[in-house]
């Protein structure tokens, strides 16, 4: 079968060691994305942009970094001249967003820029190297921590934690409502066809059963959906380690009631490879992105349990407009459609058009304590 053959053997071995002869889809997805040697996010292949498998909002014209810098400057303008500000980016990929944000702060808020400590929480050594190269002009501002190191360093004060398309990349539990009961999707190896295949097993995990009970949703026979327990745990760990500041989550997704509405019979899980979408996670293990929509209701509720209150929740379009993206449009008389100004104006329109990222992407801002 296609895919990373070494990873396939690792997964087969894990399945063989399981008493059930199958592993949870969650574990299969975690191995495909984050195996230390063979996982999709851990290798050196380009993932973002034209040569990769997908685009992110930070890869379009550099505008998200500029707007986030404007927002951060507006939220921290009362900080005293000697007080440092921690900006913590979780899972920063290539480091492009960090560079763009720091470029803008250096240009428009130099006093704040000099007091910024930009912390990259990144477990991939490959991405750490990319981030160091991308941000070489700001290397004095940047440091790297593991998740454990950041949590142990708390409580963090005067801190803004941000992520751009992170929780959508967490492994998820995939569920199916069958014969009047919730079932969890497991993955087994079919030797005759030399391929992975699914097995439904009656859900008995008390944590997942409690999540479903809280959702109070009537599922249809055969309906599938995802539970991203890792995203909720991630938000709780951040909130527990944050003394004062904000958490900014930019990602595509919606509220619970929309994500598991009857018109989503197959859930939101999807794969990307060379900018082509597929719902088959078993064809190219380790060689394709796997993702699902973020449940912002679950993130907000998880934050509330550790003192993070919702300050705002809006579409990316609304966030961009409220923080001045329209001010960045420029008049130009050039007839060259590839001039810098024309390209920048197109990037702004792309971020704002409703059939692109503007409505699907959301921005959740949660706050704990006060930034002076």
N, C-alpha and C positions, 0 to 999 in steps of 0.2 A: 504494500500500500504506500501511497505518497506520504510525505511528511518527514520529520527528523527521525531517522531510523534508530539512533541511540536513545532518543526520548521514548519512542514506541516500546523499546525493550524494557526501559525503566518502568513504564506504566504496566506492561504485561506482567513484570515481576511483582509489582505492587498488587495487582489483581490476583495473582497466584498465591500470594501470602495471605489474602483475605479469607476468613472462614466461609464467607458467603460466595466466594468466587466472583465478586464484583465489588467495585468501590463507588462511593458517592460521586455524582457528577461534580460536586464541589471540589473533591480531591483531584479528579481528572483535570478540571479546568486550572486548578492551582499548579499542577505539574506542568501543564502545557504553557502556562504564562510565566511561571516563576521558578522552575527548576534551576538550581544554581548554575548549571553548565549548559543546559539545552533549552531552557525556557525562552519563549518568544521575547519577553521584555529584558532578558538578561544577556542576549547575544548582541553582536555588533552590527547587525543588519539595519539599514535605514528604515524607519517606520513612519516618519512624518514627512509630508510634502510630496512633491511630484515623484520622487524616486522611492517613496515608501508605500504604505498601505492605506493611509488616511490623512486628512488634514485636521488641524486644530485651529481654534480661533486665534491663538497666538501666532500661527503661521501665516495669517492673512494680513499682510501689510504692516505688521508691527503695532497695530492700533490698540489691542487689548492691553499691552504693557503700558502704553501711554495713558490710557484711561484709568487703569489701576493706580498708576503713580499719582494722577490727579486726585483720585478718591482718597488715597492714603495721606497725601499732603493736606487735604481738607479736614480729615479726621484727626490729625495730629498737630494742627497749627498752634494749639495751646501748650504743647510740650515745652518745658523750660529749655533754655539754650544749652544747658549742660546735660540734659537727660537723653540717653540713647534710646533708639527705637529698634526693636527686633522685628524683622520681617522674616517669617519662616515659610518657605515654599516646600510643600510635600510632593515628592515625585515630579521633579522639574524637567524630566526628559532631557532634551538637548541643551537646556540652559538659555534658550532664546528668550523666553518670557522674562527671566531674571535680568538679562542684559538690557532688554528694551525698557523695563521698569526702572532700572538703575540709570540708564542713559537719560531718561526723562527727568528723574529726580535731580540728577547732577545739573541738568540744563535749566530747570525751572525752580528748583528748591534746593540750592547748593548748601544752605545751612543745615537743612534736614539731612541731605545726602551724607554729609560728613559725620553725622551721628548714627547712621544706619548700620546695623549689623545684619547682614543677609545670610540666613542659615538655610542650607539645602539639606533636607532630610531625604536621603536617597540610598537605597540598598544596592543598586546596580553599580559595580565598579566601572563598567563601560560608560554609563551615563555620568558618573562623577567626572571622568576624564573629559567627556564632551562639554560638560558644564564649565569646567576649569578653563578649557580653551575658548569657549564662547564668551566667557566673562573675564578674560585676562586683563582687560582695562579697568576692571573693578575688583581685582583680586584681593585688595586690602579690606574690602567690605565683606568678603564671602568666607564662610567656613562650612564644613560638612559634619553632620552628625548622623548616627544611626537613630532609628526610632526609639530604641531603648535608651540611648544616651540623652535624647531630647526629653523623654519622659522623666528620667532620673534627675535632670537638671532643673525641674520645676520646683515650686510654682514660678512661671514666667510672668513678669509684669511688663507693661508698655509693649505689648507684643501683638502683631497682626499675623495670623496664620492664613495662608492662602493655598488653594489648590485649583488647578485648571485641568479638568477632565481626568480626575483621579479615581473617585469611587466607582465610576462606570467600568473600571478595569479590574475591580476586585472579583475574586471567584464567587459564584453564587450557587445556592441550592436551587435546583429546578424541580418544580412540583407539577403534578397532574392530578386532577380530580377525576377519580374513576370509581364506578360502582358506589357512588354516594359518599366516598371517603377521600381524603387527601393522600396521595402517594408521592414518594420521592423517586426521582430518576437516578438510577445507578448505571454504571458502565461495566460491561464484561467483554471478554475476548472470545470471538467466534472462530474457532480453529479452522473449520471447513472453508470459510470464506476469507480467512486471514484479515479480519477487520474487527474494529470495535462495534459494539451494538448496545442498545439500551435495555435495561430491565427495570420494570416498575416494582417498587417494594412499599408496602403499607407504611405510612409515616408513623414512627413511634418516638421520635426525638421530642422530648418535652419542651425544649426551648422553641423549636419551630412551631409546635402545636400551639404554644402560647401566643406566638406572633400571629398566627392565623385566627385565633380566637379574638385577639384585640382588633383585628381588621374588620370583623363582623361583615364579611362579604359572602353572598350566596353565589357559589361557583356553579358553572354549567358542566354537565357531563363531558369529559374529554378536554376541559379547559386547562391550559398550562400557564404557569407564572413563575416568577423568580423571587427568592428571598435573599437579600444581600445582608446577611448577619455581620459580615466583616466591616461593612460601611458604618453600621450603628456602633460596633465596638470601637472602631477608629475614632468616631466623633466623641464617644465617652472618654477615651483615653486622652484626647486633646483637651477637652473641657476640664478633666481632672487635673491636668498639668498646667493649666492656664490660670494665673492669678488675676490679671486684668488685661483686656484687649478684645480683639475681634477674630472671628473665624469667617473667611470668605470662601465659599464653595461655588465654583463655576463649572457647570456640567449640563449634559442633556438628560432630561427626565421630567417628572411631574409628581403630582400628589398621588397617594395610594389609590384613591378611588378611580382615578383615570387609568393608572397602569394595569389594574386588574379588572377593568370594565369588560362587559361581555363581548365587545367588538374586538378585544385582544385575545382571541382564543388560543393563540400560540405564544403568548407572552411577548417580551421585547428582546429576547436574546438574539444576537446576530454576530456574524464573523466578517472580517474584512481582510482581503488579500489583494494587493495590487489595485486598490480602489474598486474592487468588485465585492459586492455583498453576497453572503450566503448564510443559510440557517443550518449548515452542516458542520458541526464541530469535530467530526471524526476523520475528515479527508486529509487535512494538512496539520496534524498535531505538531505544535512547536513552530509552525511556519505561517501562522495567521493570527490576527488579533481576534480576541473574543470579548464581547462586551454586552451589557444590558443597561437599560435606562435606570437612572438613579431615582430612588424613592425619597423625595424630599420631605414627605411627612415623617418617615422613619428617622431621617437625620435630625429634623427639628425636635422630635420627641426624645431621641437619644441625648441631644444636647441639653434639653430641659432637666434631665435627671442629674446633670453635673453642673448646673448653674448657668448654662448658656441660654440666654433668652433671644428669641427671634427679633432682630431689629428691622429687617426687611426681607421680602421674598418677591422677586420680580423676574420678568423675562430679561434675557441678555440685552435685547433691544432697548427696553426701558432703562436699564442700568447705564448703557452707553449714552443714551440721549440725556439722561439726568446729569451725567458727569461730563458733558460737553463735547461729544463726538462731532456734532454738527458744526461746531466752531472750527473743526479741522478741515472742513471742505474748503477748497480754494478755487477762486476764479482763474481761468487761464484761457488765453487766446490761441494756444498752440493747436495745430491740426494733427499733431503726432499722437496717436492713441497710446503709444508706449512711453511717452514722456513721464518723468517721475510724478508730476502733479496729476496727470491723467490716471496713472496706475494707482496712486493713493486714493483718489476720489472713487475709483472703481472698488477698491478694497472696502471703503466706508459703506458704499451701497451694498456690497455683498454681505457685510455684517448686519445690515439693517433690513434687507429684504426678507419678507415673511416666509418665502419658500427656501431660505437658506438656514442660517443658524439662529436667527433672531428670536423666534418663538419657541423652538424646541429647546434651546438652551435656557437655563435659569441661573439666577444668582441668589444664593441664600447667604445672608449676613447675620451672624449670631454674635452676641456681645456678652461679656462678663466683666463686672466691675466697671471702671471708668478709665478712658484715656483722657488725661487732663486737657 
